[in-house]
């Protein structure tokens, strides 16, 4: 089953919010500085969000190819 692009984008957006919150909380706990934590929390999750989206799409492609191969084998 192919995962629709809209669903991947929605999952990516919610993941971004969760990741930003976690990154800010950890950075703030380690530094005690809200501005530094904000910068870390802005940069790191954005990079990981792009990586997650690409990862999600790659796995969607794998699933689609497996489904197609299973259908063709019948």
N, C-alpha and C positions, 0 to 999 in steps of 0.2 A: 504494500500500500504506500503510495507516495504521499508525503506530508505536504499540504498546501503551503505556499510561500507565506500567506497571511498568518497561518498558525506559527510558522517559524519566527516571523517578525514579532508576533505577540509574545511568544515564549522568550524571545531575546529581550524584549522591552521589560518584562517582569523580572527576568534574571538580572538585568542591569540595575534595577532599583534595589534588589536584594544585595547584589554585589557591592554597590556604592555604600549602602548602609553598613555592611560588614567591614569594608575597607576603611571607612571613616572611623568607625568605632575602634578598630584595632590601632589605626594610626594615631588617633587621639589618645588612647590608653598608653601607647608607647612614647609619645612625644609631649603630651599635655598641652599641645598647641592646636587650636582649631584651624588657623590659617594653613599650617603645614599639613595637618590631617586632611583638610579640604583639597589641597593640591594633589596629595598622594591619592586620595579617594577619587579625584576626577580623572587622573591619568591612567592609573592601573586598571580600574574596571572598564574603561573605554577600550583599552587594548585587548582585554580579555573578552569583552563583548563581541568584538569583531572575530576573534578566534573561535568563540562559541558558535556564532552564526555559521561560520565556514564549516566547523565540525558538524553541526546539526545538518547542514545541507549535504555534506559528504555522506553521512549515515543515511539520509533519506535516499540518496542515489544508490547506495549499497542495497537498501531494502527493496527499492524498485527493481533493481537488476535481479535480485533473488526471487522476487515474485514473478517476474517475467520468465526466468529460467524454469521455475516450478510449473508455470502454465504451459510452457513449450514442451516440457518433459511428459506431459499427460497425454 
